[in-house]
Amino acid sequence: MRFAQVVVKHRVFILVFTFLLMVPSVLGMAATRVNYDMLDYLPGEIDTVKGQNELLKDFGKGAFSLIIVEDMPDKDVADLVKKLEQVDHVDTVLWYSSFMDISFPKQMLPDTIYNAFNTDNATMMAVFFDSSTSADITMDAIREIRAIAGKQCFVSGMSALVTDLKDLCEREEPIYVGLAVLFACLAMLLLLDGWLVPFVFLLSIGMMVLLNLGSNYFLGEISYITKALSAVLQLAVTMDYSIFLWHSYNEQRELCADRKEAMAAAIQRTLASVVGSSITTVAGFAALCFMTFTLGRDLGIVMAKGVVLGVIGCVTVLPSMILVLDKPLQKTKHRSLIPSMEKFAGKVTKVFPVFLVIFLLLIGPALYGYDRTNNEVYYDMGQCLPEDMEYVIANSKLSEEFHIASTHMLLVDSNVSSQSVRSMISEMEQVDGVKYVLGLESVLGAGVPEEIIPESVREILQSDRWKLLLINSEYAVASDAVNDQLDRINAILKKYDETGMLIGEAPCMKDMIETTDRDFQVVNTVSILAIFLIIALVEKSFSLPFILIAVIELAIFINLGLPHYLGQSLPFIAPICISTIQLGATVDYAILMTTRYKTERMIGADKRQSVSTALATSISSIIVSGMGLFAATFGVAVYSDIDIISSMCMLMARGAIVSMLCVVFILPSLLMLCDGLICRTTFGMRPKDRTPQKTGSTLPRARG
């Protein structure tokens, strides 16, 4: 109680101090680097990551792009090459002029080289950068290349992808927050009992969101997914904490003579309730930290931190604001639009066997759809961009003009003989889908004397330690065909050089597929076990955790199963994150109802009366909380042109509704069915432990 009294006494200081904290928060948010390259989150010990580091260290080359130039005379292309070579952080531009003077006919080039870089109306050049794929300086170089090259040129490669992704995100992110705030505000205006209170909630939560985003500065950088989703998620998940404090304060005003005393009591009640409620949410986000694909840790830490800050704001900043604005808040109160749910609750418990049958009928299709959806995800981040983006257009041109869908790179020990490398190239070119393998030996093997190879070309393709080979493939990144192709290429590589490394976008994507497959199982298991233990401790029961998690897991299976039946493909990260987020964020609905059911049973009410009372008193809280999460995410889902953001927000919005419906209809039925088992396996609910009393219909209103 002392903490609550301190908050009430120093309410003005708390508000002033919090407003002052917004200055460093905004500065910290602006200074936090955002990473747009998903491949950066792969574990550092795998060969593809080691190979990328070796390429940068030994050759001074990191990022790589192919540029297609259409309908441009050779002389102009040669001039363009010279201009591109002057762009900061462009290490090398490899084109026809790299091998010989353009006054010599192109037909003098070996067929391998000629066909690699030319078609009837287009030519292609390879550009190497001296910086990593997603470095800010690389993205600046991509923008400058596009400005120099003009509309006849198309830049492909991962650096072009992350550049377009960054530009699109920066345009959309302010709108994400605006939509989340607008729709959440509309939901609260409709469902709460005051016209001014939603704006007070949003201001309080908004300050905690800024504090969370600003404190990310100490993490060094965050992913663009984390940046795009964290504000929206924090708003949605912590909104119901504010709702609980507001209702608790209004109840205490009727019981206490002084509003300060009422707020102190409300803070005390809120702290006890919200801390217990938030632990499950924090546990859900914390489970993401167990992913070896470290994007999960990035999102998990930021969101867990956001929930903790949300709780702190709910019991410090919000009470201070409510006390300062108490008069206008009380004057603008109105009757809640949610009617009494006693009759509805009675009907649900009366026909509970119907909902048990529905529960059983849903399990099969939900599990099947869930399993199929997890097998139908896509990993190619290019698919998350709109078709009119420059990167997507460039990739289409590359495929149409040159029949190249992906480019791999090989690092081969420089001590491997030229004859062995030629044999290796020959074997690799027989692999299905390999268009050609380009390296120093492939040029020399065509009968070109070694002396004719310019030193600049030699430096591109060979160092003291490694030989670099480029493999162009007809198969798309992250497809089954390219993954099988990579297995065969890698087997050939290891036959000639055990230390050799296969790198590039497609090999990294293959590693990402294998890594995240393992992560999905680990994160699911960790989140379920953690939340099981929390529920068991909070409810002091062995059976209730099984029942509550079964209800929410069914909601998750339905939510993630629907994309299969709707013919939709999700980005790979969505099922991993959503299963954990939905469990952590919505299991509170089930805990809320179950806690009230336990209270009713322990004071002597029969099972039907207990379940009816629990449902009737909890349903308004569940509706407000569920609709708040839906409102905050649905607008972003509809608006965003980035499929990974749109998909995750749509899953969260739909998940809130599905979880809400499952808790309202299926959980009461399971409580009715399992009442005897629950009473025998829950501390304080055994018949000998109960104290017969009058039913608790006058107990304080449940959360929300």
C-alpha positions in Angstrom: 0.0 0.0 0.0 3.0 2.3 0.6 3.9 2.2 -3.1 0.4 3.2 -4.1 0.4 6.1 -1.6 3.8 7.4 -2.9 2.4 7.4 -6.4 -0.7 9.3 -5.4 1.3 11.8 -3.3 4.0 12.5 -6.1 1.6 12.4 -9.1 2.7 15.7 -10.5 6.4 14.9 -10.1 5.8 11.5 -11.9 4.1 13.2 -14.8 6.8 15.9 -15.2 9.6 13.3 -14.9 7.9 11.0 -17.5 7.5 13.9 -19.9 11.2 14.8 -19.5 12.1 11.2 -20.2 10.4 11.5 -23.6 13.3 13.7 -24.9 16.0 11.1 -24.5 13.5 8.4 -25.6 12.9 10.2 -29.0 16.7 10.7 -29.4 17.4 7.1 -28.6 14.7 5.9 -31.0 16.2 8.0 -33.8 19.7 6.8 -33.0 18.8 3.1 -32.9 19.9 1.4 -36.1 17.3 -0.8 -37.9 18.4 -4.0 -39.6 16.5 -5.0 -42.8 18.5 -8.1 -43.6 16.9 -11.3 -42.3 20.0 -13.3 -43.1 22.0 -11.3 -40.5 20.1 -13.3 -37.8 21.5 -16.7 -38.8 23.8 -18.3 -36.3 27.5 -17.3 -36.7 28.9 -20.8 -36.7 27.3 -22.1 -40.0 29.4 -22.3 -43.2 27.3 -19.7 -45.2 27.9 -17.0 -42.5 31.6 -17.9 -42.2 31.9 -17.8 -46.0 30.3 -14.4 -46.2 32.8 -13.1 -43.6 35.7 -14.7 -45.5 34.6 -13.1 -48.7 34.6 -9.7 -47.0 37.8 -10.3 -45.1 39.9 -11.8 -47.9 38.5 -10.3 -51.1 37.2 -7.0 -49.6 33.8 -7.9 -51.1 30.6 -8.1 -49.2 27.4 -7.3 -51.1 26.9 -8.4 -54.7 24.3 -7.2 -57.3 23.5 -8.0 -60.9 22.5 -5.0 -63.0 20.6 -5.4 -66.3 20.9 -2.7 -68.9 18.4 -2.7 -71.8 18.7 -1.2 -75.3 21.9 0.8 -74.6 24.8 1.0 -77.0 28.1 -0.7 -75.9 29.9 2.7 -75.8 27.2 4.1 -73.4 27.4 1.0 -71.3 31.2 1.3 -71.0 30.7 4.9 -69.9 28.1 3.7 -67.3 30.5 1.1 -66.0 33.1 3.9 -65.4 30.6 6.0 -63.6 29.5 3.1 -61.4 33.1 2.3 -60.5 33.3 5.8 -59.0 30.3 5.2 -56.6 31.5 5.1 -53.0 31.9 1.5 -51.7 31.6 -0.1 -55.2 34.6 -2.3 -55.2 34.4 -3.8 -58.8 32.1 -3.7 -61.8 32.5 -6.8 -63.9 31.4 -6.4 -67.6 32.7 -7.0 -71.1 35.1 -4.1 -70.8 36.7 -5.8 -67.8 38.1 -8.5 -70.2 39.0 -6.5 -73.3 38.6 -3.1 -74.9 35.1 -2.5 -76.3 36.7 -1.8 -79.8 37.1 -5.6 -80.1 33.9 -7.4 -81.1 32.0 -9.1 -78.3 32.1 -12.3 -80.3 35.8 -12.6 -79.5 34.9 -13.4 -75.9 34.6 -17.1 -74.9 31.1 -18.3 -75.3 30.8 -18.8 -71.5 31.6 -15.1 -70.8 29.5 -13.8 -73.8 26.4 -15.7 -72.9 26.7 -14.8 -69.2 26.5 -11.1 -69.9 24.5 -10.6 -73.1 21.2 -11.2 -74.8 19.7 -9.7 -78.0 18.6 -6.5 -76.4 20.2 -6.5 -72.9 23.5 -6.7 -71.3 24.3 -7.5 -67.7 27.1 -6.5 -65.3 28.1 -7.8 -61.9 28.8 -5.3 -59.1 30.8 -6.1 -56.0 30.7 -3.8 -53.0 33.3 -3.5 -50.2 30.6 -3.4 -47.5 28.1 -5.9 -46.2 24.7 -6.6 -47.7 22.6 -4.5 -45.4 25.1 -1.8 -44.3 23.7 1.7 -44.6 26.6 2.7 -46.9 25.7 -0.2 -49.2 22.1 1.0 -49.4 23.3 4.5 -50.1 25.4 3.1 -52.9 22.4 1.2 -54.4 20.4 4.4 -54.4 23.2 6.3 -56.2 23.6 3.5 -58.7 19.9 3.7 -59.6 20.1 7.5 -59.9 23.1 7.3 -62.2 21.8 4.3 -64.3 18.4 5.7 -65.0 15.2 3.9 -66.1 17.0 1.5 -68.6 18.8 -0.2 -65.7 17.5 -2.7 -63.1 19.4 -3.5 -60.0 18.9 -7.0 -58.4 20.4 -8.6 -55.3 19.8 -8.7 -51.6 21.2 -5.2 -51.1 18.6 -3.9 -53.6 15.9 -5.8 -51.6 16.9 -4.4 -48.2 17.1 -0.9 -49.8 13.5 -1.1 -51.1 12.3 -2.7 -47.9 13.8 0.1 -45.8 12.4 2.9 -48.0 8.9 1.3 -47.9 9.1 0.7 -44.1 10.1 4.2 -43.4 7.1 5.5 -45.4 4.6 3.1 -43.8 5.7 3.0 -40.1 4.2 6.4 -39.0 0.9 5.3 -40.7 1.0 1.9 -38.8 1.1 3.7 -35.5 -1.5 6.2 -36.6 -3.9 3.4 -37.7 -3.3 1.4 -34.5 -4.1 4.5 -32.3 -7.1 5.5 -34.4 -8.8 2.0 -34.4 -7.9 1.3 -30.7 -9.4 4.7 -29.8 -12.6 3.9 -31.7 -12.9 0.5 -30.0 -12.4 2.1 -26.6 -14.9 4.9 -27.3 -17.5 2.3 -28.2 -16.8 -0.2 -25.4 -15.7 1.9 -22.4 -17.8 4.1 -20.2 -16.2 7.5 -21.0 -15.5 9.8 -23.9 -12.2 11.2 -22.6 -10.7 8.2 -21.0 -9.5 6.5 -24.2 -7.3 9.5 -25.0 -5.8 9.4 -21.5 -5.1 5.7 -22.0 -3.4 6.3 -25.3 -1.3 9.1 -24.0 -0.1 7.0 -21.0 0.6 4.0 -23.2 2.2 6.1 -25.9 4.8 7.4 -23.5 5.6 3.9 -22.4 5.9 2.9 -26.1 8.3 5.8 -26.7 10.3 4.8 -23.6 10.5 1.2 -24.9 11.6 2.3 -28.4 14.1 4.7 -27.0 15.7 2.2 -24.7 16.3 -0.1 -27.7 19.4 2.2 -28.3 21.2 0.1 -25.7 20.6 -3.1 -27.8 22.7 -1.6 -30.7 20.1 -2.3 -33.4 16.7 -3.9 -33.9 15.1 -5.6 -36.9 12.6 -3.8 -39.1 9.9 -6.3 -38.0 10.5 -5.5 -34.4 10.4 -1.8 -35.1 7.2 -2.0 -37.2 5.3 -4.3 -34.7 6.6 -3.3 -31.3 4.6 -0.1 -30.9 1.4 -1.7 -32.2 1.8 -4.8 -30.1 2.7 -2.9 -26.9 -0.4 -0.7 -27.4 -2.6 -3.7 -28.0 -1.3 -6.0 -25.2 -1.0 -3.4 -22.4 -4.3 -1.6 -23.1 -6.3 -3.9 -20.8 -4.0 -3.1 -17.9 -5.2 0.5 -18.2 -8.8 -0.6 -18.4 -8.5 -2.6 -15.2 -7.1 0.4 -13.3 -9.9 2.6 -14.6 -12.7 0.3 -13.5 -11.0 -0.4 -10.2 -10.6 3.3 -9.5 -14.3 4.0 -10.2 -15.4 1.1 -7.9 -13.2 2.4 -5.1 -14.5 5.9 -5.5 -17.9 4.6 -4.4 -16.3 2.9 -1.3 -13.8 5.6 -0.3 -14.5 9.1 0.9 -11.5 10.6 -0.9 -10.4 10.2 -4.5 -6.8 9.9 -3.5 -7.6 7.1 -1.1 -9.6 5.5 -3.9 -6.7 5.7 -6.3 -4.3 4.2 -3.8 -6.6 1.3 -3.3 -7.1 0.9 -7.1 -3.3 0.9 -7.6 -2.9 -1.8 -5.0 -5.5 -4.0 -6.6 -4.2 -3.3 -10.1 -0.6 -4.1 -9.2 -1.5 -7.5 -7.7 -3.8 -8.4 -10.7 -1.7 -7.0 -13.6 1.6 -8.3 -12.4 0.2 -11.9 -12.4 -1.5 -11.3 -15.7 1.5 -9.8 -17.4 3.8 -12.7 -16.4 2.2 -15.0 -18.9 2.6 -12.4 -21.7 6.2 -11.8 -20.8 6.8 -15.5 -20.7 5.3 -15.8 -24.2 7.6 -13.1 -25.6 10.6 -14.4 -23.6 10.2 -17.9 -25.3 11.1 -16.2 -28.6 14.6 -15.7 -27.1 15.2 -19.4 -27.4 15.4 -19.2 -31.2 18.8 -19.8 -32.7 17.6 -17.6 -35.5 18.2 -14.5 -33.4 15.4 -12.4 -34.9 13.2 -14.1 -32.2 15.5 -12.8 -29.5 15.3 -9.4 -31.0 11.5 -9.3 -31.0 11.2 -11.2 -27.7 13.5 -8.8 -25.7 11.8 -5.7 -27.1 8.3 -6.9 -26.5 8.9 -8.4 -23.0 10.5 -5.0 -22.1 7.5 -3.2 -23.5 5.1 -5.3 -21.4 7.1 -4.6 -18.2 7.2 -0.9 -19.1 3.4 -1.1 -19.8 2.8 -2.4 -16.3 5.0 0.3 -14.7 3.2 3.0 -16.6 -0.2 1.5 -15.6 0.5 1.9 -11.9 2.5 5.2 -12.0 1.8 7.4 -15.0 -1.8 6.5 -15.7 -3.0 6.9 -12.0 -1.2 10.3 -12.0 -3.0 11.4 -15.2 -6.4 10.2 -14.0 -6.0 12.1 -10.7 -4.9 15.3 -12.5 -7.8 15.0 -15.0 -10.4 13.5 -12.6 -13.0 16.2 -13.0 -13.3 16.1 -16.9 -13.0 12.3 -16.8 -16.0 12.0 -14.5 -18.0 14.6 -16.4 -17.5 12.8 -19.7 -18.5 9.3 -18.4 -21.4 7.5 -20.0 -23.1 4.2 -19.7 -21.2 1.2 -21.2 -22.6 -0.1 -24.5 -21.9 -3.7 -23.4 -25.2 -4.9 -21.8 -25.5 -7.2 -18.8 -24.4 -10.7 -19.8 -26.2 -12.8 -17.0 -28.8 -14.2 -19.4 -26.3 -14.9 -22.1 -24.0 -16.7 -19.6 -26.9 -18.8 -18.4 -27.8 -19.9 -21.9 -24.1 -20.9 -22.6 -23.9 -23.0 -19.5 -27.3 -24.6 -20.2 -26.3 -25.9 -23.6 -22.7 -26.5 -22.8 -22.7 -30.1 -24.3 -23.2 -28.4 -27.7 -20.0 -26.4 -27.4 -18.2 -29.5 -26.2 -19.2 -31.3 -29.5 -18.1 -28.2 -31.4 -14.8 -28.3 -29.6 -14.2 -31.9 -30.6 -15.3 -31.3 -34.2 -12.9 -28.4 -34.6 -9.8 -30.2 -33.3 -9.2 -32.3 -36.4 -9.6 -29.7 -39.2 -7.7 -27.1 -37.0 -4.8 -29.4 -36.5 -4.7 -30.4 -40.2 -4.8 -26.8 -41.4 -2.2 -25.8 -38.8 0.2 -28.5 -40.0 -0.3 -27.7 -43.7 0.1 -24.0 -43.1 3.5 -24.6 -41.5 4.6 -26.6 -44.5 3.4 -23.9 -47.0 5.3 -20.9 -45.6 7.7 -19.0 -47.9 11.2 -17.9 -47.1 12.0 -15.6 -50.1 11.8 -12.1 -48.6 11.3 -10.7 -52.1 7.8 -12.1 -52.0 6.9 -9.8 -49.1 7.3 -6.7 -51.4 4.7 -5.3 -53.8 5.2 -6.2 -57.5 5.9 -2.6 -58.5 9.0 -2.3 -56.3 12.3 -1.8 -58.2 13.9 -4.9 -56.8 11.0 -7.1 -57.8 11.0 -5.7 -61.3 14.8 -6.2 -61.6 14.4 -9.9 -60.5 11.7 -10.4 -63.1 13.9 -8.9 -65.8 16.8 -11.1 -64.7 14.7 -14.2 -65.0 13.0 -13.2 -68.3 16.1 -11.9 -70.1 18.9 -14.2 -68.7 17.0 -17.1 -67.1 18.7 -16.5 -63.8 16.7 -16.8 -60.7 19.5 -17.0 -58.1 23.3 -16.6 -57.9 25.6 -18.7 -55.7 29.2 -18.1 -54.8 31.9 -20.7 -54.2 35.1 -20.2 -52.1 37.7 -22.8 -53.1 41.1 -23.1 -51.5 43.6 -21.4 -53.8 45.9 -24.4 -53.5 43.4 -26.6 -55.4 44.9 -27.2 -58.8 43.4 -25.5 -61.9 42.8 -28.9 -63.4 40.8 -30.0 -60.4 38.8 -26.8 -60.4 38.0 -27.3 -64.1 36.8 -30.8 -63.4 34.7 -29.5 -60.5 33.2 -26.8 -62.7 32.4 -29.4 -65.4 30.6 -31.6 -62.8 28.7 -28.7 -61.4 27.4 -27.5 -64.8 25.8 -30.9 -65.2 23.6 -30.3 -62.1 20.0 -29.6 -63.0 19.2 -25.9 -63.1 22.8 -24.7 -63.1 23.1 -22.3 -66.0 26.9 -21.9 -65.8 29.8 -21.6 -63.4 32.0 -18.6 -63.9 35.6 -18.5 -62.5 39.1 -17.9 -63.6 39.4 -21.6 -64.7 36.3 -21.5 -66.8 37.8 -18.6 -68.8 41.2 -20.2 -69.2 39.6 -23.5 -69.9 38.1 -22.0 -73.0 41.6 -21.7 -74.5 42.3 -18.1 -73.5 46.0 -17.7 -72.6 46.5 -16.8 -68.9 48.4 -13.6 -69.9 45.3 -12.1 -71.5 43.3 -12.1 -68.3 43.6 -8.5 -66.9 45.0 -8.2 -63.4 41.8 -6.4 -62.3 39.8 -9.5 -63.2 42.3 -11.9 -61.6 42.0 -9.9 -58.3 38.2 -10.2 -58.5 38.3 -14.0 -58.8 41.3 -15.1 -56.8 43.2 -14.1 -53.7 46.2 -15.6 -51.8 43.8 -17.9 -49.9 40.7 -18.5 -52.0 39.4 -18.8 -55.6 36.0 -17.2 -56.1 33.4 -18.8 -58.5 30.0 -17.6 -59.4 27.2 -20.0 -60.2 24.0 -18.7 -61.9 20.9 -20.9 -61.3 17.6 -21.1 -63.1 15.9 -22.0 -59.7 14.4 -19.5 -57.4 15.7 -18.8 -53.9 14.2 -20.9 -51.1 12.5 -23.3 -53.5 12.8 -27.1 -53.1 14.5 -27.3 -56.5 17.3 -24.9 -55.5 17.8 -26.6 -52.1 18.2 -29.9 -53.8 20.6 -28.2 -56.3 22.6 -26.8 -53.4 23.0 -30.2 -51.8 24.4 -31.6 -55.0 26.7 -28.6 -55.6 28.0 -28.8 -52.0 28.6 -32.6 -52.4 30.8 -31.9 -55.5 32.6 -29.0 -53.8 33.5 -31.1 -50.7 34.8 -33.9 -53.0 37.4 -31.5 -54.3 37.9 -29.2 -51.3 36.8 -30.1 -47.8 37.3 -26.5 -46.6 35.4 -25.0 -49.5 32.3 -22.9 -48.8 29.1 -22.4 -50.7 27.6 -18.9 -50.0 25.1 -16.5 -51.3 21.4 -15.7 -50.8 20.0 -19.2 -51.7 22.5 -21.1 -49.4 21.7 -18.7 -46.6 18.0 -19.2 -47.1 18.5 -23.0 -47.1 20.2 -22.6 -43.7 17.5 -20.4 -42.5 14.8 -23.0 -43.4 16.7 -25.7 -41.4 17.3 -23.4 -38.5 13.8 -22.1 -38.1 12.3 -25.6 -38.5 14.1 -26.5 -35.3 13.3 -23.2 -33.7 9.5 -23.6 -34.2 9.4 -26.7 -32.1 11.7 -25.3 -29.4 9.8 -22.0 -29.0 6.4 -23.8 -28.9 7.6 -26.2 -26.3 9.2 -23.5 -24.1 6.2 -21.1 -24.3 3.7 -23.9 -23.4 5.8 -25.2 -20.5 6.5 -21.7 -19.1 2.8 -20.7 -19.3 1.7 -24.1 -17.9 3.9 -23.6 -14.8 2.7 -20.0 -14.4 -0.9 -21.0 -14.5 -0.3 -23.9 -12.2 1.3 -21.6 -9.6 -1.3 -18.8 -10.0 -4.3 -21.1 -9.9 -2.7 -23.6 -7.5 -4.0 -26.4 -9.7 -2.7 -29.3 -11.7 -5.7 -29.7 -14.1 -6.5 -26.1 -14.9 -3.3 -25.4 -16.9 -4.2 -28.3 -19.2 -7.7 -27.0 -19.7 -6.7 -23.3 -20.3 -3.8 -24.1 -22.6 -6.0 -26.5 -24.6 -8.5 -23.8 -25.2 -6.0 -21.2 -26.4 -4.0 -23.8 -28.4 -7.2 -24.7 -30.2 -7.6 -21.0 -31.0 -4.0 -20.9 -32.3 -4.6 -24.0 -34.4 -7.7 -22.4 -35.9 -6.0 -19.1 -36.6 -2.9 -20.6 -38.2 -4.9 -23.3 -40.0 -7.1 -20.9 -41.8 -4.4 -19.7 -44.3 -4.2 -23.2 -45.7 -8.0 -23.4 -46.3 -7.9 -19.8 -47.7 -5.1 -20.7 -50.1 -2.7 -18.2 -48.5 1.1 -18.6 -48.0 2.6 -17.0 -44.9 6.2 -15.7 -44.4 8.2 -18.3 -42.4 8.5 -16.1 -39.3 4.8 -15.6 -38.8 3.7 -19.0 -37.5 6.7 -19.1 -35.1 6.0 -15.7 -33.6 2.2 -15.7 -33.7 1.8 -19.1 -31.9 3.8 -17.7 -29.0 2.4 -14.2 -29.0 -1.2 -15.4 -29.2 -0.7 -17.8 -26.4 1.0 -15.3 -24.1 -1.4 -12.4 -25.0 -4.7 -14.1 -24.8 -4.4 -16.8 -22.2 -5.1 -13.9 -19.8 -8.8 -14.1 -21.0 -9.0 -17.7 -19.8 -7.1 -17.0 -16.5 -9.5 -14.1 -15.7 -12.6 -16.3 -16.1 -11.1 -19.3 -14.3 -10.0 -17.2 -11.3 -13.6 -16.0 -10.9 -15.0 -19.5 -11.3 -12.6 -20.7 -8.6 -13.7 -17.9 -6.2 -17.4 -18.8 -6.7 -16.8 -22.5 -6.2 -14.7 -21.9 -3.0 -17.5 -19.8 -1.4 -20.0 -22.6 -1.9 -21.8 -22.0 -5.3 -22.6 -25.0 -7.4 -20.7 -25.6 -10.7 -23.3 -24.1 -13.1 -23.8 -21.0 -10.9 -20.1 -20.6 -10.6 -19.4 -20.9 -14.3 -22.3 -18.6 -15.2 -21.2 -15.9 -12.7 -17.6 -16.2 -14.0 -18.7 -15.8 -17.6 -21.1 -13.0 -16.9 -18.6 -10.9 -14.9 -15.6 -11.6 -17.2 -17.1 -11.3 -20.7 -17.1 -7.5 -20.9 -13.4 -7.5 -19.9 -12.6 -10.2 -22.5 -14.5 -8.4 -25.2 -12.8 -5.0 -24.5 -9.4 -6.6 -24.4 -9.9 -8.8 -27.4 -11.4 -6.0 -29.5 -8.6 -3.7 -28.4 -6.0 -6.2 -29.7 -8.0 -6.6 -32.9 -8.5 -2.9 -33.5 -4.8 -2.1 -32.9 -3.6 -4.7 -35.5 -6.4 -4.9 -38.1 -5.8 -1.5 -39.7 -2.1 -2.2 -40.1 -2.9 -5.6 -41.6 -5.1 -4.1 -44.3 -2.9 -1.1 -45.0 0.6 -2.5 -45.2 2.2 -3.3 -48.5 4.9 -5.4 -46.8 3.4 -8.9 -46.7 5.4 -10.0 -43.6 4.0 -7.1 -41.6 0.5 -7.4 -43.1 0.4 -11.2 -42.4 1.6 -11.0 -38.8 -0.9 -8.2 -38.0 -3.8 -10.0 -39.6 -2.9 -13.2 -37.7 -2.8 -11.2 -34.4 -6.1 -9.5 -35.2 -7.8 -12.7 -36.1 -6.2 -14.6 -33.2 -7.6 -12.1 -30.7 -11.1 -12.7 -32.1 -10.7 -16.5 -32.3 -9.2 -16.7 -28.7 -12.0 -14.5 -27.4 -14.7 -16.8 -28.9 -13.0 -19.9 -27.7 -12.8 -18.6 -24.1 -16.4 -17.3 -24.1 -18.0 -20.5 -25.5 -15.6 -23.4 -25.1 -13.9 -22.7 -21.8 -17.1 -22.5 -19.8 -18.2 -25.9 -21.3 -14.9 -27.5 -20.3 -15.2 -26.1 -16.8 -18.7 -27.6 -16.5 -17.4 -30.9 -17.8 -14.3 -31.1 -15.7 -15.6 -29.5 -12.5 -15.1 -32.6 -10.4 -11.6 -33.2 -11.6 -10.7 -29.5 -11.1 -12.1 -29.5 -7.5 -10.0 -32.6 -6.7 -6.8 -31.3 -8.2 -6.9 -27.7 -7.1 -5.7 -26.4 -3.8 -8.6 -24.9 -1.8 -11.3 -26.3 -4.0 -11.7 -29.8 -2.4 -15.0 -30.1 -0.6 -13.4 -30.3 2.8 -11.6 -27.0 2.1 -14.7 -25.0 1.2 -16.5 -22.6 3.4 -20.2 -22.5 2.5 -21.3 -18.9 2.1 -23.7 -16.8 0.1 -22.6 -16.6 -3.6 -20.3 -13.8 -4.5 -22.5 -11.9 -6.9 -21.5 -8.7 -5.2 -17.8 -9.2 -5.5 -15.8 -6.4 -7.2 -16.1 -6.5 -10.9 -13.6 -8.6 -12.8 -10.7 -7.1 -14.9 -11.7 -4.8 -17.7 
